[in-house]
């Protein structure tokens, strides 16, 4: 049986907390708020999460619910998540954060082109 990959939920919470956001919600989906900005954060693992089950055009929410979305995934999967988001062209602004085993991360934004 292949190893089970857990979503990087705790890494995602730590990143947003260090950036000064208040974090609410449990599990791999939560909300981060700071000043006027509210971001729906979704931590993704390998497999089904990355292949579209949880990376949807509307994220399962009405398109006007969250203007900003952030998907947190293992670093090696960030390209797949970005490609999936670009292919569905969601109505919200998005970013992808790639996290490694040491908690180091990179932020990826959509191409401006």
Backbone atoms as SQL, in Angstrom:
CREATE TABLE atoms (id INTEGER PRIMARY KEY, chain TEXT, resi INTEGER, resn TEXT, atom TEXT, x REAL, y REAL, z REAL);
INSERT INTO atoms VALUES
  (1, 'A', 1, 'UNK', 'N', 0.849, -1.175, 0.000),
  (2, 'A', 1, 'UNK', 'CA', 0.000, 0.000, 0.000),
  (3, 'A', 1, 'UNK', 'C', 0.897, 1.240, 0.000),
  (4, 'A', 2, 'UNK', 'N', 0.613, 2.225, -0.872),
  (5, 'A', 2, 'UNK', 'CA', 1.429, 3.440, -0.910),
  (6, 'A', 2, 'UNK', 'C', 1.235, 4.252, 0.368),
  (7, 'A', 3, 'UNK', 'N', 2.244, 5.060, 0.728),
  (8, 'A', 3, 'UNK', 'CA', 2.098, 5.880, 1.925),
  (9, 'A', 3, 'UNK', 'C', 0.999, 6.920, 1.743),
  (10, 'A', 4, 'UNK', 'N', 0.326, 7.224, 2.840),
  (11, 'A', 4, 'UNK', 'CA', -0.723, 8.228, 2.816),
  (12, 'A', 4, 'UNK', 'C', -0.081, 9.587, 3.047),
  (13, 'A', 5, 'UNK', 'N', -0.415, 10.533, 2.209),
  (14, 'A', 5, 'UNK', 'CA', 0.116, 11.882, 2.335),
  (15, 'A', 5, 'UNK', 'C', -0.946, 12.758, 2.982),
  (16, 'A', 6, 'UNK', 'N', -0.600, 13.372, 4.081),
  (17, 'A', 6, 'UNK', 'CA', -1.535, 14.235, 4.790),
  (18, 'A', 6, 'UNK', 'C', -1.433, 15.657, 4.227),
  (19, 'A', 7, 'UNK', 'N', -2.574, 16.347, 4.149),
  (20, 'A', 7, 'UNK', 'CA', -2.513, 17.738, 3.708),
  (21, 'A', 7, 'UNK', 'C', -1.641, 18.543, 4.668),
  (22, 'A', 8, 'UNK', 'N', -0.915, 19.521, 4.159),
  (23, 'A', 8, 'UNK', 'CA', -0.038, 20.328, 5.020),
  (24, 'A', 8, 'UNK', 'C', -0.808, 21.402, 5.792),
  (25, 'A', 9, 'UNK', 'N', -1.870, 20.978, 6.497),
  (26, 'A', 9, 'UNK', 'CA', -2.745, 21.917, 7.209),
  (27, 'A', 9, 'UNK', 'C', -2.016, 22.715, 8.270),
  (28, 'A', 10, 'UNK', 'N', -1.218, 22.054, 9.093),
  (29, 'A', 10, 'UNK', 'CA', -0.518, 22.757, 10.173),
  (30, 'A', 10, 'UNK', 'C', 0.515, 23.730, 9.616),
  (31, 'A', 11, 'UNK', 'N', 1.206, 23.317, 8.554),
  (32, 'A', 11, 'UNK', 'CA', 2.146, 24.236, 7.898),
  (33, 'A', 11, 'UNK', 'C', 1.409, 25.466, 7.388),
  (34, 'A', 12, 'UNK', 'N', 0.256, 25.256, 6.769),
  (35, 'A', 12, 'UNK', 'CA', -0.527, 26.370, 6.227),
  (36, 'A', 12, 'UNK', 'C', -0.958, 27.318, 7.343),
  (37, 'A', 13, 'UNK', 'N', -1.448, 26.761, 8.452),
  (38, 'A', 13, 'UNK', 'CA', -1.855, 27.599, 9.582),
  (39, 'A', 13, 'UNK', 'C', -0.669, 28.401, 10.128),
  (40, 'A', 14, 'UNK', 'N', 0.480, 27.752, 10.255),
  (41, 'A', 14, 'UNK', 'CA', 1.672, 28.429, 10.783),
  (42, 'A', 14, 'UNK', 'C', 2.114, 29.562, 9.858),
  (43, 'A', 15, 'UNK', 'N', 2.083, 29.326, 8.558),
  (44, 'A', 15, 'UNK', 'CA', 2.485, 30.358, 7.593),
  (45, 'A', 15, 'UNK', 'C', 1.588, 31.580, 7.727),
  (46, 'A', 16, 'UNK', 'N', 0.284, 31.379, 7.719),
  (47, 'A', 16, 'UNK', 'CA', -0.638, 32.509, 7.796),
  (48, 'A', 16, 'UNK', 'C', -0.573, 33.197, 9.153),
  (49, 'A', 17, 'UNK', 'N', -0.381, 32.456, 10.214),
  (50, 'A', 17, 'UNK', 'CA', -0.236, 33.064, 11.541),
  (51, 'A', 17, 'UNK', 'C', 1.008, 33.946, 11.602),
  (52, 'A', 18, 'UNK', 'N', 2.134, 33.454, 11.055),
  (53, 'A', 18, 'UNK', 'CA', 3.375, 34.250, 11.043),
  (54, 'A', 18, 'UNK', 'C', 3.219, 35.524, 10.215),
  (55, 'A', 19, 'UNK', 'N', 2.338, 35.486, 9.227),
  (56, 'A', 19, 'UNK', 'CA', 2.092, 36.657, 8.390),
  (57, 'A', 19, 'UNK', 'C', 1.090, 37.636, 9.027),
  (58, 'A', 20, 'UNK', 'N', 0.633, 37.325, 10.237),
  (59, 'A', 20, 'UNK', 'CA', -0.254, 38.225, 10.951),
  (60, 'A', 20, 'UNK', 'C', -1.741, 38.004, 10.724),
  (61, 'A', 21, 'UNK', 'N', -2.103, 36.900, 10.117),
  (62, 'A', 21, 'UNK', 'CA', -3.509, 36.584, 9.901),
  (63, 'A', 21, 'UNK', 'C', -4.070, 35.866, 11.118),
  (64, 'A', 22, 'UNK', 'N', -5.350, 36.116, 11.421),
  (65, 'A', 22, 'UNK', 'CA', -6.037, 35.284, 12.406),
  (66, 'A', 22, 'UNK', 'C', -6.639, 34.123, 11.626),
  (67, 'A', 23, 'UNK', 'N', -6.505, 32.937, 12.164),
  (68, 'A', 23, 'UNK', 'CA', -6.896, 31.715, 11.470),
  (69, 'A', 23, 'UNK', 'C', -8.062, 31.081, 12.212),
  (70, 'A', 24, 'UNK', 'N', -9.105, 30.698, 11.465),
  (71, 'A', 24, 'UNK', 'CA', -10.245, 30.026, 12.077),
  (72, 'A', 24, 'UNK', 'C', -10.684, 28.861, 11.205),
  (73, 'A', 25, 'UNK', 'N', -11.169, 27.822, 11.864),
  (74, 'A', 25, 'UNK', 'CA', -11.617, 26.624, 11.166),
  (75, 'A', 25, 'UNK', 'C', -10.677, 25.464, 11.420),
  (76, 'A', 26, 'UNK', 'N', -11.208, 24.276, 11.268),
  (77, 'A', 26, 'UNK', 'CA', -10.447, 23.050, 11.484),
  (78, 'A', 26, 'UNK', 'C', -10.280, 22.302, 10.176),
  (79, 'A', 27, 'UNK', 'N', -9.363, 21.355, 10.184),
  (80, 'A', 27, 'UNK', 'CA', -9.167, 20.502, 9.023),
  (81, 'A', 27, 'UNK', 'C', -8.372, 21.180, 7.929),
  (82, 'A', 28, 'UNK', 'N', -8.437, 20.627, 6.725),
  (83, 'A', 28, 'UNK', 'CA', -7.624, 21.140, 5.620),
  (84, 'A', 28, 'UNK', 'C', -8.164, 22.419, 4.972),
  (85, 'A', 29, 'UNK', 'N', -9.377, 22.837, 5.341),
  (86, 'A', 29, 'UNK', 'CA', -9.956, 24.082, 4.827),
  (87, 'A', 29, 'UNK', 'C', -10.189, 25.026, 5.997),
  (88, 'A', 30, 'UNK', 'N', -9.686, 26.255, 5.877),
  (89, 'A', 30, 'UNK', 'CA', -9.896, 27.232, 6.936),
  (90, 'A', 30, 'UNK', 'C', -9.877, 28.631, 6.340),
  (91, 'A', 31, 'UNK', 'N', -10.181, 29.608, 7.177),
  (92, 'A', 31, 'UNK', 'CA', -10.222, 31.005, 6.749),
  (93, 'A', 31, 'UNK', 'C', -9.134, 31.761, 7.495),
  (94, 'A', 32, 'UNK', 'N', -8.400, 32.594, 6.771),
  (95, 'A', 32, 'UNK', 'CA', -7.369, 33.460, 7.349),
  (96, 'A', 32, 'UNK', 'C', -7.793, 34.904, 7.095),
  (97, 'A', 33, 'UNK', 'N', -7.790, 35.732, 8.153),
  (98, 'A', 33, 'UNK', 'CA', -8.237, 37.113, 8.025),
  (99, 'A', 33, 'UNK', 'C', -7.196, 38.072, 8.585),
  (100, 'A', 34, 'UNK', 'N', -7.024, 39.176, 7.867),
  (101, 'A', 34, 'UNK', 'CA', -6.117, 40.237, 8.305),
  (102, 'A', 34, 'UNK', 'C', -6.603, 41.539, 7.691),
  (103, 'A', 35, 'UNK', 'N', -6.854, 42.508, 8.542),
  (104, 'A', 35, 'UNK', 'CA', -7.377, 43.798, 8.112),
  (105, 'A', 35, 'UNK', 'C', -8.598, 43.577, 7.233),
  (106, 'A', 36, 'UNK', 'N', -8.560, 44.019, 6.006),
  (107, 'A', 36, 'UNK', 'CA', -9.710, 43.924, 5.101),
  (108, 'A', 36, 'UNK', 'C', -9.717, 42.647, 4.278),
  (109, 'A', 37, 'UNK', 'N', -8.681, 41.814, 4.391),
  (110, 'A', 37, 'UNK', 'CA', -8.533, 40.655, 3.511),
  (111, 'A', 37, 'UNK', 'C', -8.963, 39.362, 4.211),
  (112, 'A', 38, 'UNK', 'N', -9.845, 38.621, 3.547),
  (113, 'A', 38, 'UNK', 'CA', -10.249, 37.299, 4.008),
  (114, 'A', 38, 'UNK', 'C', -9.860, 36.300, 2.929),
  (115, 'A', 39, 'UNK', 'N', -9.097, 35.277, 3.312),
  (116, 'A', 39, 'UNK', 'CA', -8.587, 34.284, 2.376),
  (117, 'A', 39, 'UNK', 'C', -9.099, 32.909, 2.781),
  (118, 'A', 40, 'UNK', 'N', -9.692, 32.201, 1.859),
  (119, 'A', 40, 'UNK', 'CA', -10.027, 30.802, 2.108),
  (120, 'A', 40, 'UNK', 'C', -8.804, 29.982, 1.741),
  (121, 'A', 41, 'UNK', 'N', -8.312, 29.206, 2.693),
  (122, 'A', 41, 'UNK', 'CA', -7.104, 28.415, 2.509),
  (123, 'A', 41, 'UNK', 'C', -7.493, 26.938, 2.445),
  (124, 'A', 42, 'UNK', 'N', -6.939, 26.232, 1.468),
  (125, 'A', 42, 'UNK', 'CA', -7.183, 24.808, 1.309),
  (126, 'A', 42, 'UNK', 'C', -5.843, 24.092, 1.230),
  (127, 'A', 43, 'UNK', 'N', -5.602, 23.211, 2.194),
  (128, 'A', 43, 'UNK', 'CA', -4.377, 22.407, 2.200),
  (129, 'A', 43, 'UNK', 'C', -4.642, 21.137, 1.402),
  (130, 'A', 44, 'UNK', 'N', -3.769, 20.862, 0.448),
  (131, 'A', 44, 'UNK', 'CA', -3.947, 19.727, -0.459),
  (132, 'A', 44, 'UNK', 'C', -2.859, 18.683, -0.241),
  (133, 'A', 45, 'UNK', 'N', -3.262, 17.429, -0.336),
  (134, 'A', 45, 'UNK', 'CA', -2.284, 16.341, -0.294),
  (135, 'A', 45, 'UNK', 'C', -2.114, 15.807, -1.710),
  (136, 'A', 46, 'UNK', 'N', -1.421, 14.701, -1.858),
  (137, 'A', 46, 'UNK', 'CA', -1.254, 14.075, -3.168),
  (138, 'A', 46, 'UNK', 'C', -2.556, 13.397, -3.601),
  (139, 'A', 47, 'UNK', 'N', -2.574, 12.910, -4.800),
  (140, 'A', 47, 'UNK', 'CA', -3.692, 12.092, -5.278),
  (141, 'A', 47, 'UNK', 'C', -4.907, 12.892, -5.651),
  (142, 'A', 48, 'UNK', 'N', -6.047, 12.488, -5.093),
  (143, 'A', 48, 'UNK', 'CA', -7.328, 13.059, -5.496),
  (144, 'A', 48, 'UNK', 'C', -7.398, 14.567, -5.288),
  (145, 'A', 49, 'UNK', 'N', -6.850, 15.068, -4.194),
  (146, 'A', 49, 'UNK', 'CA', -6.901, 16.507, -3.928),
  (147, 'A', 49, 'UNK', 'C', -6.284, 17.291, -5.077),
  (148, 'A', 50, 'UNK', 'N', -5.139, 16.825, -5.555),
  (149, 'A', 50, 'UNK', 'CA', -4.414, 17.556, -6.589),
  (150, 'A', 50, 'UNK', 'C', -5.013, 17.366, -7.970),
  (151, 'A', 51, 'UNK', 'N', -5.756, 16.297, -8.170),
  (152, 'A', 51, 'UNK', 'CA', -6.328, 16.013, -9.482),
  (153, 'A', 51, 'UNK', 'C', -7.702, 16.625, -9.678),
  (154, 'A', 52, 'UNK', 'N', -8.069, 17.540, -8.817),
  (155, 'A', 52, 'UNK', 'CA', -9.291, 18.281, -9.077),
  (156, 'A', 52, 'UNK', 'C', -10.420, 18.073, -8.106),
  (157, 'A', 53, 'UNK', 'N', -10.344, 17.054, -7.250),
  (158, 'A', 53, 'UNK', 'CA', -11.449, 16.844, -6.316),
  (159, 'A', 53, 'UNK', 'C', -11.659, 18.083, -5.451),
  (160, 'A', 54, 'UNK', 'N', -10.570, 18.718, -5.030),
  (161, 'A', 54, 'UNK', 'CA', -10.695, 19.891, -4.171),
  (162, 'A', 54, 'UNK', 'C', -10.158, 21.153, -4.827),
  (163, 'A', 55, 'UNK', 'N', -9.626, 21.063, -6.018),
  (164, 'A', 55, 'UNK', 'CA', -9.202, 22.260, -6.761),
  (165, 'A', 55, 'UNK', 'C', -10.243, 22.472, -7.855),
  (166, 'A', 56, 'UNK', 'N', -11.294, 23.184, -7.500),
  (167, 'A', 56, 'UNK', 'CA', -12.405, 23.417, -8.408),
  (168, 'A', 56, 'UNK', 'C', -12.458, 24.885, -8.794),
  (169, 'A', 57, 'UNK', 'N', -13.156, 25.176, -9.859),
  (170, 'A', 57, 'UNK', 'CA', -13.277, 26.565, -10.295),
  (171, 'A', 57, 'UNK', 'C', -13.865, 27.430, -9.195),
  (172, 'A', 58, 'UNK', 'N', -14.847, 26.904, -8.466),
  (173, 'A', 58, 'UNK', 'CA', -15.462, 27.714, -7.413),
  (174, 'A', 58, 'UNK', 'C', -15.115, 27.198, -6.025),
  (175, 'A', 59, 'UNK', 'N', -14.296, 26.157, -5.925),
  (176, 'A', 59, 'UNK', 'CA', -13.917, 25.629, -4.624),
  (177, 'A', 59, 'UNK', 'C', -15.087, 25.099, -3.829),
  (178, 'A', 60, 'UNK', 'N', -16.212, 24.822, -4.510),
  (179, 'A', 60, 'UNK', 'CA', -17.384, 24.335, -3.815),
  (180, 'A', 60, 'UNK', 'C', -18.208, 25.444, -3.176),
  (181, 'A', 61, 'UNK', 'N', -17.813, 26.684, -3.384),
  (182, 'A', 61, 'UNK', 'CA', -18.496, 27.837, -2.805),
  (183, 'A', 61, 'UNK', 'C', -19.005, 28.724, -3.930),
  (184, 'A', 62, 'UNK', 'N', -20.051, 29.492, -3.676),
  (185, 'A', 62, 'UNK', 'CA', -20.446, 30.479, -4.684),
  (186, 'A', 62, 'UNK', 'C', -19.262, 31.375, -5.007),
  (187, 'A', 63, 'UNK', 'N', -19.122, 31.775, -6.248),
  (188, 'A', 63, 'UNK', 'CA', -17.934, 32.509, -6.689),
  (189, 'A', 63, 'UNK', 'C', -17.736, 33.834, -5.961),
  (190, 'A', 64, 'UNK', 'N', -18.792, 34.409, -5.387),
  (191, 'A', 64, 'UNK', 'CA', -18.632, 35.692, -4.700),
  (192, 'A', 64, 'UNK', 'C', -18.360, 35.539, -3.207),
  (193, 'A', 65, 'UNK', 'N', -18.282, 34.313, -2.692),
  (194, 'A', 65, 'UNK', 'CA', -18.068, 34.113, -1.260),
  (195, 'A', 65, 'UNK', 'C', -16.658, 34.498, -0.847),
  (196, 'A', 66, 'UNK', 'N', -15.667, 34.033, -1.574),
  (197, 'A', 66, 'UNK', 'CA', -14.279, 34.348, -1.254),
  (198, 'A', 66, 'UNK', 'C', -13.606, 34.938, -2.486),
  (199, 'A', 67, 'UNK', 'N', -13.126, 36.147, -2.344),
  (200, 'A', 67, 'UNK', 'CA', -12.432, 36.813, -3.455),
  (201, 'A', 67, 'UNK', 'C', -10.997, 36.301, -3.578),
  (202, 'A', 68, 'UNK', 'N', -10.429, 35.849, -2.436),
  (203, 'A', 68, 'UNK', 'CA', -9.055, 35.369, -2.407),
  (204, 'A', 68, 'UNK', 'C', -9.016, 33.925, -1.931),
  (205, 'A', 69, 'UNK', 'N', -8.279, 33.102, -2.664),
  (206, 'A', 69, 'UNK', 'CA', -8.103, 31.687, -2.299),
  (207, 'A', 69, 'UNK', 'C', -6.623, 31.370, -2.318),
  (208, 'A', 70, 'UNK', 'N', -6.205, 30.493, -1.418),
  (209, 'A', 70, 'UNK', 'CA', -4.827, 30.036, -1.385),
  (210, 'A', 70, 'UNK', 'C', -4.842, 28.524, -1.216),
  (211, 'A', 71, 'UNK', 'N', -4.092, 27.848, -2.041),
  (212, 'A', 71, 'UNK', 'CA', -3.963, 26.400, -1.974),
  (213, 'A', 71, 'UNK', 'C', -2.548, 26.080, -1.508),
  (214, 'A', 72, 'UNK', 'N', -2.431, 25.251, -0.470),
  (215, 'A', 72, 'UNK', 'CA', -1.137, 24.876, 0.086),
  (216, 'A', 72, 'UNK', 'C', -0.925, 23.404, -0.210),
  (217, 'A', 73, 'UNK', 'N', 0.208, 23.093, -0.850),
  (218, 'A', 73, 'UNK', 'CA', 0.492, 21.729, -1.299),
  (219, 'A', 73, 'UNK', 'C', 1.969, 21.424, -1.102),
  (220, 'A', 74, 'UNK', 'N', 2.336, 20.147, -1.177),
  (221, 'A', 74, 'UNK', 'CA', 3.760, 19.816, -1.168),
  (222, 'A', 74, 'UNK', 'C', 4.462, 20.526, -2.337),
  (223, 'A', 75, 'UNK', 'N', 5.697, 20.970, -2.116),
  (224, 'A', 75, 'UNK', 'CA', 6.419, 21.735, -3.147),
  (225, 'A', 75, 'UNK', 'C', 6.421, 21.044, -4.503),
  (226, 'A', 76, 'UNK', 'N', 6.604, 19.731, -4.513),
  (227, 'A', 76, 'UNK', 'CA', 6.692, 19.019, -5.788),
  (228, 'A', 76, 'UNK', 'C', 5.366, 19.001, -6.549),
  (229, 'A', 77, 'UNK', 'N', 4.280, 19.387, -5.903),
  (230, 'A', 77, 'UNK', 'CA', 2.969, 19.360, -6.554),
  (231, 'A', 77, 'UNK', 'C', 2.476, 20.742, -6.977),
  (232, 'A', 78, 'UNK', 'N', 3.231, 21.790, -6.687),
  (233, 'A', 78, 'UNK', 'CA', 2.722, 23.132, -6.964),
  (234, 'A', 78, 'UNK', 'C', 2.460, 23.379, -8.446),
  (235, 'A', 79, 'UNK', 'N', 3.289, 22.835, -9.311),
  (236, 'A', 79, 'UNK', 'CA', 3.067, 23.011, -10.752),
  (237, 'A', 79, 'UNK', 'C', 1.751, 22.412, -11.196),
  (238, 'A', 80, 'UNK', 'N', 1.427, 21.230, -10.681),
  (239, 'A', 80, 'UNK', 'CA', 0.153, 20.585, -11.020),
  (240, 'A', 80, 'UNK', 'C', -1.036, 21.415, -10.550),
  (241, 'A', 81, 'UNK', 'N', -0.947, 21.942, -9.334),
  (242, 'A', 81, 'UNK', 'CA', -2.042, 22.753, -8.790),
  (243, 'A', 81, 'UNK', 'C', -2.199, 24.036, -9.612),
  (244, 'A', 82, 'UNK', 'N', -1.093, 24.698, -9.924),
  (245, 'A', 82, 'UNK', 'CA', -1.155, 25.909, -10.744),
  (246, 'A', 82, 'UNK', 'C', -1.776, 25.624, -12.106),
  (247, 'A', 83, 'UNK', 'N', -1.372, 24.543, -12.742),
  (248, 'A', 83, 'UNK', 'CA', -1.921, 24.190, -14.052),
  (249, 'A', 83, 'UNK', 'C', -3.413, 23.920, -13.972),
  (250, 'A', 84, 'UNK', 'N', -3.839, 23.234, -12.917),
  (251, 'A', 84, 'UNK', 'CA', -5.263, 22.935, -12.746),
  (252, 'A', 84, 'UNK', 'C', -6.056, 24.233, -12.582),
  (253, 'A', 85, 'UNK', 'N', -5.554, 25.121, -11.741),
  (254, 'A', 85, 'UNK', 'CA', -6.250, 26.391, -11.530),
  (255, 'A', 85, 'UNK', 'C', -6.290, 27.222, -12.810),
  (256, 'A', 86, 'UNK', 'N', -5.177, 27.277, -13.524),
  (257, 'A', 86, 'UNK', 'CA', -5.137, 28.039, -14.776),
  (258, 'A', 86, 'UNK', 'C', -6.113, 27.465, -15.796),
  (259, 'A', 87, 'UNK', 'N', -6.275, 26.137, -15.798),
  (260, 'A', 87, 'UNK', 'CA', -7.163, 25.513, -16.784),
  (261, 'A', 87, 'UNK', 'C', -8.634, 25.791, -16.508),
  (262, 'A', 88, 'UNK', 'N', -9.011, 25.995, -15.237),
  (263, 'A', 88, 'UNK', 'CA', -10.410, 26.282, -14.922),
  (264, 'A', 88, 'UNK', 'C', -10.699, 27.773, -14.833),
  (265, 'A', 89, 'UNK', 'N', -9.632, 28.600, -14.800),
  (266, 'A', 89, 'UNK', 'CA', -9.753, 30.053, -14.777),
  (267, 'A', 89, 'UNK', 'C', -10.831, 30.524, -13.794),
  (268, 'A', 90, 'UNK', 'N', -10.602, 30.300, -12.494),
  (269, 'A', 90, 'UNK', 'CA', -11.625, 30.646, -11.502),
  (270, 'A', 90, 'UNK', 'C', -11.872, 32.151, -11.419),
  (271, 'A', 91, 'UNK', 'N', -13.014, 32.507, -10.850),
  (272, 'A', 91, 'UNK', 'CA', -13.415, 33.907, -10.743),
  (273, 'A', 91, 'UNK', 'C', -12.731, 34.608, -9.571),
  (274, 'A', 92, 'UNK', 'N', -11.999, 33.895, -8.744),
  (275, 'A', 92, 'UNK', 'CA', -11.320, 34.487, -7.602),
  (276, 'A', 92, 'UNK', 'C', -9.828, 34.646, -7.876),
  (277, 'A', 93, 'UNK', 'N', -9.172, 35.496, -7.079),
  (278, 'A', 93, 'UNK', 'CA', -7.721, 35.620, -7.142),
  (279, 'A', 93, 'UNK', 'C', -7.127, 34.473, -6.332),
  (280, 'A', 94, 'UNK', 'N', -6.053, 33.864, -6.847),
  (281, 'A', 94, 'UNK', 'CA', -5.494, 32.703, -6.167),
  (282, 'A', 94, 'UNK', 'C', -3.973, 32.740, -6.104),
  (283, 'A', 95, 'UNK', 'N', -3.481, 31.945, -5.163),
  (284, 'A', 95, 'UNK', 'CA', -2.046, 31.714, -5.020),
  (285, 'A', 95, 'UNK', 'C', -1.872, 30.268, -4.580),
  (286, 'A', 96, 'UNK', 'N', -0.691, 29.730, -4.854),
  (287, 'A', 96, 'UNK', 'CA', -0.350, 28.376, -4.418),
  (288, 'A', 96, 'UNK', 'C', 0.917, 28.482, -3.580),
  (289, 'A', 97, 'UNK', 'N', 0.895, 27.868, -2.410),
  (290, 'A', 97, 'UNK', 'CA', 2.075, 27.828, -1.560),
  (291, 'A', 97, 'UNK', 'C', 2.586, 26.391, -1.555),
  (292, 'A', 98, 'UNK', 'N', 3.847, 26.231, -1.920),
  (293, 'A', 98, 'UNK', 'CA', 4.490, 24.921, -1.898),
  (294, 'A', 98, 'UNK', 'C', 5.319, 24.792, -0.626),
  (295, 'A', 99, 'UNK', 'N', 5.053, 23.741, 0.157),
  (296, 'A', 99, 'UNK', 'CA', 5.722, 23.533, 1.441),
  (297, 'A', 99, 'UNK', 'C', 6.578, 22.275, 1.372),
  (298, 'A', 100, 'UNK', 'N', 7.798, 22.344, 1.944),
  (299, 'A', 100, 'UNK', 'CA', 8.630, 21.142, 2.009),
  (300, 'A', 100, 'UNK', 'C', 8.566, 20.530, 3.414),
  (301, 'A', 101, 'UNK', 'N', 9.275, 19.429, 3.613),
  (302, 'A', 101, 'UNK', 'CA', 9.228, 18.710, 4.888),
  (303, 'A', 101, 'UNK', 'C', 9.788, 19.515, 6.055),
  (304, 'A', 102, 'UNK', 'N', 10.593, 20.538, 5.763),
  (305, 'A', 102, 'UNK', 'CA', 11.180, 21.361, 6.820),
  (306, 'A', 102, 'UNK', 'C', 10.334, 22.596, 7.135),
  (307, 'A', 103, 'UNK', 'N', 9.175, 22.719, 6.477),
  (308, 'A', 103, 'UNK', 'CA', 8.314, 23.873, 6.697),
  (309, 'A', 103, 'UNK', 'C', 8.695, 25.094, 5.883),
  (310, 'A', 104, 'UNK', 'N', 9.725, 24.971, 5.044),
  (311, 'A', 104, 'UNK', 'CA', 10.088, 26.066, 4.139),
  (312, 'A', 104, 'UNK', 'C', 9.036, 26.131, 3.036),
  (313, 'A', 105, 'UNK', 'N', 8.777, 27.334, 2.536),
  (314, 'A', 105, 'UNK', 'CA', 7.738, 27.456, 1.524),
  (315, 'A', 105, 'UNK', 'C', 8.078, 28.480, 0.459),
  (316, 'A', 106, 'UNK', 'N', 7.417, 28.325, -0.694),
  (317, 'A', 106, 'UNK', 'CA', 7.486, 29.253, -1.815),
  (318, 'A', 106, 'UNK', 'C', 6.066, 29.621, -2.192),
  (319, 'A', 107, 'UNK', 'N', 5.868, 30.862, -2.598),
  (320, 'A', 107, 'UNK', 'CA', 4.548, 31.332, -3.023),
  (321, 'A', 107, 'UNK', 'C', 4.559, 31.466, -4.539),
  (322, 'A', 108, 'UNK', 'N', 3.524, 30.923, -5.172),
  (323, 'A', 108, 'UNK', 'CA', 3.393, 30.961, -6.624),
  (324, 'A', 108, 'UNK', 'C', 2.080, 31.666, -6.973),
  (325, 'A', 109, 'UNK', 'N', 2.178, 32.672, -7.838),
  (326, 'A', 109, 'UNK', 'CA', 1.018, 33.420, -8.288),
  (327, 'A', 109, 'UNK', 'C', 0.736, 33.081, -9.743),
  (328, 'A', 110, 'UNK', 'N', -0.489, 33.338, -10.211),
  (329, 'A', 110, 'UNK', 'CA', -0.783, 33.067, -11.621),
  (330, 'A', 110, 'UNK', 'C', 0.090, 33.934, -12.525),
  (331, 'A', 111, 'UNK', 'N', 0.379, 33.406, -13.704),
  (332, 'A', 111, 'UNK', 'CA', 1.132, 34.169, -14.692),
  (333, 'A', 111, 'UNK', 'C', 0.316, 35.380, -15.103),
  (334, 'A', 112, 'UNK', 'N', 0.984, 36.493, -15.268),
  (335, 'A', 112, 'UNK', 'CA', 0.300, 37.734, -15.658),
  (336, 'A', 112, 'UNK', 'C', -0.066, 37.746, -17.130),
  (337, 'A', 113, 'UNK', 'N', 0.480, 36.809, -17.902),
  (338, 'A', 113, 'UNK', 'CA', 0.231, 36.829, -19.348),
  (339, 'A', 113, 'UNK', 'C', -1.133, 36.356, -19.738);
